[in-house]
Amino acid sequence: MANHGILAGANDLLNAFNIVEEIEYCSEVYTKAKAIGEPVILPHEEMVLMAEKFKTYGQRVSKENK
Protein backbone atom coordinates (compact mmCIF):
# COMPACT_ATOMS: atom_id res chain seq x y z
CA MET A 1 0.00 0.00 0.00
CA ALA A 2 2.99 2.31 0.49
CA ASN A 3 3.49 2.65 -3.29
CA HIS A 4 -0.12 3.24 -4.27
CA GLY A 5 0.45 6.96 -4.93
CA ILE A 6 3.35 6.30 -7.26
CA LEU A 7 1.59 3.48 -9.07
CA ALA A 8 -1.48 5.62 -9.76
CA GLY A 9 0.32 7.06 -12.81
CA ALA A 10 2.06 3.87 -13.96
CA ASN A 11 1.22 0.37 -15.06
CA ASP A 12 3.77 -1.32 -12.82
CA LEU A 13 6.49 -0.63 -10.28
CA LEU A 14 9.25 -0.28 -12.90
CA ASN A 15 7.24 2.36 -14.77
CA ALA A 16 6.52 4.10 -11.48
CA PHE A 17 10.25 4.34 -10.70
CA ASN A 18 10.91 5.70 -14.21
CA ILE A 19 8.27 8.38 -13.66
CA VAL A 20 9.76 9.31 -10.29
CA GLU A 21 13.24 9.59 -11.83
CA GLU A 22 11.91 11.94 -14.52
CA ILE A 23 10.15 14.09 -11.92
CA GLU A 24 13.35 14.27 -9.85
CA TYR A 25 15.33 15.27 -12.95
CA CYS A 26 12.84 18.01 -13.84
CA SER A 27 12.95 19.24 -10.24
CA GLU A 28 16.76 19.38 -10.39
CA VAL A 29 16.71 21.38 -13.64
CA TYR A 30 14.11 23.79 -12.23
CA THR A 31 16.09 24.27 -9.00
CA LYS A 32 19.28 25.01 -10.94
CA ALA A 33 17.42 27.43 -13.20
CA LYS A 34 15.99 29.23 -10.16
CA ALA A 35 19.51 29.53 -8.73
CA ILE A 36 20.63 31.69 -11.67
CA GLY A 37 17.43 33.70 -12.13
CA GLU A 38 13.75 33.44 -12.82
CA PRO A 39 13.15 30.68 -15.40
CA VAL A 40 10.80 31.29 -18.29
CA ILE A 41 7.74 29.08 -17.94
CA LEU A 42 6.21 28.20 -21.29
CA PRO A 43 2.53 29.03 -21.74
CA HIS A 44 0.06 26.14 -22.04
CA GLU A 45 -0.24 26.51 -25.83
CA GLU A 46 3.52 26.19 -26.26
CA MET A 47 3.62 23.13 -23.99
CA VAL A 48 0.92 21.47 -26.11
CA LEU A 49 2.98 22.17 -29.24
CA MET A 50 6.15 20.79 -27.63
CA ALA A 51 4.33 17.67 -26.39
CA GLU A 52 3.17 17.02 -29.96
CA LYS A 53 6.70 17.43 -31.34
CA PHE A 54 8.18 15.12 -28.69
CA LYS A 55 5.84 12.25 -29.62
CA THR A 56 8.28 11.23 -32.34
CA TYR A 57 11.48 12.82 -30.98
CA GLY A 58 14.46 10.50 -31.22
CA GLN A 59 12.61 7.82 -33.15
CA ARG A 60 14.31 6.58 -36.26
CA VAL A 61 12.60 5.60 -39.47
CA SER A 62 13.96 2.44 -41.02
CA LYS A 63 15.20 2.65 -44.60
CA GLU A 64 12.54 0.13 -45.57
CA ASN A 65 9.73 2.52 -44.52
CA LYS A 66 10.97 5.47 -46.59
C-alpha positions in Angstrom: 0.0 0.0 0.0 3.0 2.3 0.5 3.5 2.7 -3.3 -0.1 3.2 -4.3 0.4 7.0 -4.9 3.4 6.3 -7.3 1.6 3.5 -9.1 -1.5 5.6 -9.8 0.3 7.1 -12.8 2.1 3.9 -14.0 1.2 0.4 -15.1 3.8 -1.3 -12.8 6.5 -0.6 -10.3 9.2 -0.3 -12.9 7.2 2.4 -14.8 6.5 4.1 -11.5 10.2 4.3 -10.7 10.9 5.7 -14.2 8.3 8.4 -13.7 9.8 9.3 -10.3 13.2 9.6 -11.8 11.9 11.9 -14.5 10.1 14.1 -11.9 13.4 14.3 -9.9 15.3 15.3 -13.0 12.8 18.0 -13.8 13.0 19.2 -10.2 16.8 19.4 -10.4 16.7 21.4 -13.6 14.1 23.8 -12.2 16.1 24.3 -9.0 19.3 25.0 -10.9 17.4 27.4 -13.2 16.0 29.2 -10.2 19.5 29.5 -8.7 20.6 31.7 -11.7 17.4 33.7 -12.1 13.8 33.4 -12.8 13.2 30.7 -15.4 10.8 31.3 -18.3 7.7 29.1 -17.9 6.2 28.2 -21.3 2.5 29.0 -21.7 0.1 26.1 -22.0 -0.2 26.5 -25.8 3.5 26.2 -26.3 3.6 23.1 -24.0 0.9 21.5 -26.1 3.0 22.2 -29.2 6.2 20.8 -27.6 4.3 17.7 -26.4 3.2 17.0 -30.0 6.7 17.4 -31.3 8.2 15.1 -28.7 5.8 12.2 -29.6 8.3 11.2 -32.3 11.5 12.8 -31.0 14.5 10.5 -31.2 12.6 7.8 -33.2 14.3 6.6 -36.3 12.6 5.6 -39.5 14.0 2.4 -41.0 15.2 2.7 -44.6 12.5 0.1 -45.6 9.7 2.5 -44.5 11.0 5.5 -46.6 
